[in-house]
Amino acid sequence: MSRPGPKIPPLSVADAQRAVLEGWLRRRTTAQALAQRSRIVLECAEGHSSMEVSRRLRIAPDTVRTWRRRFIERGLDGLCDDPRPGVPRKITDADVERVIVKTLEETPKNATHWSTRSMAAATGMSQSTVSRIWRAFALAPHRSQTFMLSTDPLFIDKVRDVVGLYLDPPEKALVLCVDEKSQIQALDRSQPVLPKMPGVPERRSHDYVRDGTTTLFAALEVATGKVIGSLHRRHRAAEFKRFLAKLDKDVPADLQVHLILDNYATHTTPDIKRWLLVHPRFHLHFTPTSASWLNLVERWFAELTQKKLKRGVHRSVQALERDIRSWLTDWNEHPRPFVWTKTADEILGKVAAYCRRISDSDH
C-alpha cells in the first residue's frame, strides 16, 4: 500500500490575480499551455481537490499538483515557463537600439536606403543579425509608398458629403460613382505569347505595338454593385453629356440620381450645367482634389485592369472594346458591391495624423 504524499496547502486567489487569470483564458492569442495552467488554478481556487480537477480537465493529477504548488509558491510568475538554458545573449539591447536608430534616422553615404549588408558593415554586426532585428521591429528600408494629401479648401465638407452618401444613402434615390478610364490602349505584343506550362508561367515580350485607344465611362451603383458603362473614342464634355443621357434613360424616372464625381473639367462645362438644369433629378457630389480613392468606381476599375486589361492582347480598338463590353456584361450578371466601412471622422482623423507627421518631420 502506497503512502500518501505531503498535503498541499489550500489555494487562494486574490481579486487582482483572478482578473489576470481570467484575462489569459479569454484572450485568443494566449498560449494553450498558459491557458490550461490558469484554468487549473481557478478550479483549485473553487475548493476542488487535485483529483477532481484532474477528472474535470482530463489531465494527469501530477500536472494539477505541479501548477497548484508553483502558484502557491510564486504566484502568477510560477505559471510561466522557466528560462531555458542556452548560449548567453551576444547582442545587447543597446546594440538593437543602435541598429533601429540608425535605420530610422540615418541613410548610408552612397545610397538612399539601408540594406542588410550595408547596415552590417556600418554596425559591425552580421547580416543575419541585422535581418532578425529588422523583422522583429517590422522595418523594411527597401520598401516605400506614395501618398498625396489633398489641398482642397473644402476637403472636410466634401469627405463628409461623399461618405454620408455611402453610409446613409437618401431614400428613393440611386447613388452612382462615376468616372472615366481614359486612354485604354489596345496593345498587341511584338511576338506571340507563350502559354503557361507546369512549372513555367505565361511569358510575353516586354515590348508591344499600340493599335489605338478608347475611353470607358462607368457608373457604379453603390447599393448593388452593378455598372452602367459606355465606350467612346474621345474624352470630352460632349461624350460625358451623352453618358449622362444614357444614365437618364437607364435609371427609373421615379428615382433621384446622386453622382459622385471627380473635379475633371469636362464635368462642369457650361453645356453640362445647362443639361443639369433641364434634368433636376441629377445631383452632383464632387470628391476633393487629389482624392480619387474616395470614389468607389476606382476600385471597380482596378478589377477590370487586373482581370482583363493588364495581360490582354488586342490587335484593334474594336477587339478591345468588344472584350470590355463582354467583361462588363459578365460583371452585371453577378455584381459584387464594394462596402464602404470608414466613417468621415475616421478618415479625417487619419489625415490629421499624416499632417502631424509631416509637420514633425519638417522640424
C-alpha positions in Angstrom: 0.0 0.0 0.0 1.5 3.4 -1.1 2.0 6.1 1.4 0.1 9.4 0.9 2.2 12.3 -0.2 2.6 15.6 1.6 -0.6 17.6 2.0 -0.7 20.6 -0.3 -2.0 23.8 1.5 -5.2 25.3 0.3 -5.0 27.7 -2.7 -6.5 31.2 -2.6 -6.5 33.7 -5.4 -6.6 37.5 -4.9 -9.0 39.6 -6.9 -6.2 41.1 -9.0 -4.7 37.6 -9.7 -8.2 36.3 -10.7 -8.6 39.2 -13.2 -5.3 38.3 -14.8 -6.0 34.6 -14.9 -9.5 35.1 -16.5 -7.9 37.5 -19.0 -5.4 34.8 -20.1 -8.3 32.4 -20.6 -10.4 34.9 -22.6 -7.6 36.1 -24.8 -7.4 34.3 -28.1 -3.7 34.8 -28.5 -2.8 33.1 -25.2 -0.6 30.0 -25.5 -2.6 26.8 -24.8 -0.3 25.7 -22.0 -0.7 29.0 -20.1 -4.5 28.9 -20.6 -4.6 25.4 -19.2 -2.5 26.4 -16.1 -4.8 29.3 -15.5 -7.8 27.0 -15.7 -6.1 24.6 -13.2 -5.5 27.4 -10.6 -9.1 28.8 -11.0 -10.6 25.3 -10.5 -8.4 24.7 -7.4 -9.4 28.1 -6.0 -13.0 27.0 -6.1 -12.2 24.3 -3.5 -11.9 21.3 -5.8 -9.3 18.7 -4.9 -6.5 17.8 -7.3 -8.1 14.5 -8.3 -11.4 16.3 -9.0 -9.7 19.0 -11.1 -7.8 16.2 -12.9 -11.0 14.5 -13.9 -12.8 17.7 -14.9 -10.0 18.9 -17.1 -8.9 15.4 -18.3 -5.3 15.8 -17.3 -2.8 13.9 -15.1 -3.1 14.5 -11.3 0.6 15.2 -11.1 0.1 18.1 -13.6 -2.5 19.6 -11.4 -0.3 19.3 -8.3 2.7 20.8 -10.1 1.0 24.0 -11.2 -1.0 24.3 -8.0 2.2 24.1 -5.9 4.0 26.6 -8.2 1.2 29.1 -8.0 1.2 28.9 -4.2 5.0 29.4 -4.0 5.5 32.0 -6.7 2.1 33.4 -7.7 1.4 34.3 -11.3 5.1 34.2 -12.2 5.0 30.5 -11.3 2.7 29.7 -14.2 5.2 31.0 -16.8 7.9 28.7 -18.2 11.3 29.0 -16.6 14.2 30.4 -18.7 15.6 27.8 -20.9 19.4 27.0 -20.8 21.4 28.1 -23.8 24.2 30.3 -25.1 24.2 33.7 -23.4 22.9 36.6 -25.5 25.6 38.3 -27.5 23.5 41.2 -28.9 22.6 43.6 -26.2 19.6 45.9 -26.0 22.0 48.8 -26.7 23.1 47.1 -30.0 19.5 46.6 -31.0 18.7 50.2 -30.3 21.7 51.4 -32.3 20.5 49.5 -35.4 17.0 50.8 -35.0 18.0 54.4 -34.5 20.5 54.2 -37.4 17.8 52.7 -39.7 15.2 55.3 -38.9 17.3 58.4 -38.6 20.3 58.0 -40.9 21.0 57.0 -44.5 24.2 55.5 -46.0 26.6 57.8 -47.8 26.3 56.2 -51.2 22.6 55.1 -51.2 19.1 56.3 -50.5 18.3 53.5 -48.0 20.0 50.8 -46.0 20.4 47.1 -47.0 21.2 44.3 -44.5 24.8 44.3 -45.9 25.4 48.0 -45.6 23.9 48.1 -42.1 26.0 45.1 -41.1 29.2 46.9 -42.3 28.2 50.1 -40.5 27.4 48.5 -37.2 29.9 45.6 -37.1 27.2 43.0 -36.8 26.4 40.1 -39.1 23.9 40.4 -41.9 21.6 37.8 -40.4 21.6 39.7 -37.1 20.5 42.9 -38.8 17.9 40.9 -40.7 16.5 39.5 -37.5 16.3 42.9 -35.8 14.5 44.4 -38.8 12.0 41.6 -38.8 11.4 41.8 -35.1 10.6 45.5 -35.4 8.8 45.4 -38.8 11.4 47.5 -40.5 11.8 47.3 -44.3 14.1 50.1 -45.6 13.9 48.8 -49.2 10.1 49.4 -49.3 8.5 52.8 -49.9 4.9 54.0 -50.5 3.5 57.1 -52.1 0.8 59.4 -50.8 -0.9 62.7 -51.7 -2.6 65.0 -49.3 -5.5 67.0 -50.8 -5.1 70.7 -50.7 -8.8 71.3 -51.5 -10.1 74.1 -49.2 -13.4 72.2 -49.0 -11.8 68.9 -48.2 -13.7 68.2 -44.9 -17.1 69.2 -46.3 -16.6 67.0 -49.4 -15.4 64.0 -47.4 -18.4 64.2 -45.1 -20.7 64.6 -48.1 -19.4 61.6 -50.1 -19.0 59.3 -47.1 -22.5 60.3 -45.9 -23.9 59.0 -49.3 -22.1 55.7 -48.8 -23.1 55.1 -45.3 -26.6 56.7 -45.3 -27.9 57.0 -48.8 -31.1 59.0 -49.3 -34.5 57.3 -49.8 -36.0 56.9 -53.3 -32.6 57.7 -54.8 -29.7 56.0 -56.6 -26.1 56.7 -55.7 -23.7 56.3 -58.6 -20.0 56.6 -58.5 -19.0 58.0 -61.9 -15.6 58.3 -63.6 -13.8 57.8 -66.9 -11.0 55.4 -67.5 -9.4 57.2 -70.4 -6.7 56.2 -72.9 -7.2 52.5 -72.6 -4.6 51.1 -75.0 -5.2 48.3 -77.4 -1.8 46.6 -77.1 -0.5 43.8 -79.3 2.7 42.0 -78.3 5.5 42.1 -80.9 5.9 38.3 -80.6 3.4 35.6 -79.8 2.6 35.0 -76.1 4.0 31.7 -74.8 1.3 29.8 -72.8 1.8 28.7 -69.3 3.1 25.1 -68.6 3.7 23.1 -65.4 6.4 25.0 -63.6 6.6 27.7 -66.2 4.5 30.9 -66.1 3.0 32.6 -69.1 5.6 34.6 -71.0 5.2 37.6 -73.2 7.6 40.1 -74.8 8.3 43.2 -72.9 7.7 45.5 -75.9 4.3 46.0 -77.6 2.5 47.7 -80.5 -0.1 50.3 -79.9 -3.3 49.9 -82.0 -5.3 52.8 -80.7 -7.1 53.9 -77.6 -10.6 54.1 -76.2 -12.3 55.6 -73.1 -14.7 53.9 -70.7 -17.3 56.0 -68.9 -18.6 54.0 -66.0 -21.2 54.5 -63.2 -21.1 52.1 -60.3 -24.3 51.6 -58.3 -23.2 51.7 -54.7 -26.1 49.6 -53.4 -26.0 46.7 -55.9 -22.5 46.8 -57.5 -23.9 46.9 -61.0 -22.2 49.1 -63.5 -23.6 51.2 -66.3 -20.8 51.7 -69.0 -20.3 53.4 -72.2 -17.3 53.4 -74.6 -16.2 56.4 -76.6 -13.1 57.1 -78.7 -12.7 60.7 -77.3 -12.9 62.1 -73.8 -14.7 65.5 -73.9 -17.7 67.2 -72.4 -19.7 66.0 -75.4 -19.1 62.4 -74.6 -19.8 63.0 -70.9 -23.1 64.6 -71.8 -24.0 61.5 -73.9 -23.2 59.3 -70.9 -25.4 61.4 -68.7 -28.2 61.0 -71.2 -27.6 57.2 -71.1 -27.9 57.3 -67.3 -31.1 59.3 -67.5 -32.5 56.6 -69.8 -31.4 53.6 -67.8 -32.3 54.8 -64.3 -36.0 54.6 -63.4 -37.7 58.0 -63.7 -39.1 58.0 -60.2 -35.6 57.9 -58.6 -33.4 60.8 -57.7 -29.8 60.4 -59.0 -26.8 61.3 -56.9 -23.5 61.2 -58.9 -20.1 61.1 -57.1 -17.5 62.6 -59.5 -14.0 64.0 -59.5 -13.0 67.5 -60.4 -12.3 66.9 -64.1 -13.0 70.0 -66.3 -15.5 68.2 -68.5 -17.9 67.7 -65.6 -18.5 71.4 -65.1 -18.6 73.0 -68.6 -21.5 75.4 -69.4 -23.1 72.7 -71.7 -23.1 70.2 -68.8 -24.6 72.8 -66.4 -27.4 73.6 -68.9 -28.1 69.9 -69.1 -28.3 69.6 -65.4 -30.8 72.4 -65.2 -33.1 70.6 -67.6 -32.7 67.4 -65.6 -33.1 68.5 -61.9 -33.2 64.9 -60.5 -29.4 64.7 -61.1 -27.3 65.9 -58.1 -23.5 66.1 -58.4 -21.2 65.5 -55.5 -17.5 66.1 -56.1 -14.6 64.3 -54.4 -11.8 66.5 -53.1 -8.9 67.2 -55.4 -6.2 64.5 -55.3 -8.6 62.2 -53.5 -9.7 59.7 -56.2 -9.5 57.0 -53.5 -12.8 58.3 -52.2 -14.6 57.2 -55.4 -15.7 53.6 -55.3 -15.7 53.2 -59.0 -11.9 53.4 -58.9 -11.9 50.0 -57.1 -14.0 48.6 -59.9 -11.5 50.0 -62.5 -8.8 48.1 -60.6 -10.8 44.9 -61.0 -11.1 45.5 -64.8 -7.4 46.3 -65.1 -6.1 43.3 -63.2 -8.5 40.7 -64.6 -8.9 41.8 -68.2 -6.7 44.6 -69.4 -3.3 44.1 -67.9 -2.5 40.8 -69.7 -4.8 41.2 -72.6 -3.7 41.2 -76.2 -5.8 43.3 -78.7 -4.9 43.9 -82.3 -7.5 46.6 -82.7 -9.6 49.1 -80.8 -12.7 47.1 -81.8 -11.4 44.0 -80.3 -10.5 45.9 -77.1 -14.0 47.4 -76.8 -15.6 44.0 -77.5 -13.7 42.5 -74.6 -14.6 45.3 -72.3 -18.3 45.1 -73.1 -18.2 41.3 -72.6 -16.5 41.7 -69.2 -19.0 44.4 -68.2 -21.9 42.1 -69.1 -20.5 39.2 -67.1 -19.9 41.5 -64.1 -23.5 42.7 -64.1 -24.8 39.1 -64.2 -23.2 38.5 -60.8 -22.4 42.0 -59.4 -20.5 42.4 -56.1 -21.0 45.7 -54.3 -18.0 47.3 -52.6 -18.9 48.1 -49.0 -17.6 51.3 -47.5 -16.8 50.9 -43.8 -14.8 54.0 -42.7 -16.7 57.0 -41.3 -15.8 60.5 -42.2 -14.4 61.1 -38.7 -12.1 58.1 -39.0 -10.8 59.3 -42.4 -10.3 62.9 -41.2 -8.5 61.6 -38.1 -6.0 59.6 -40.2 -5.5 62.6 -42.5 -4.8 64.8 -39.4 -2.3 62.2 -38.2 -0.5 62.3 -41.5 -0.4 66.1 -41.3 1.1 66.0 -37.9 3.8 63.5 -39.0 4.7 65.8 -41.9 4.8 68.8 -39.6 7.1 66.9 -37.2 9.4 65.8 -39.9 9.9 69.4 -41.1 11.2 70.3 -37.7 
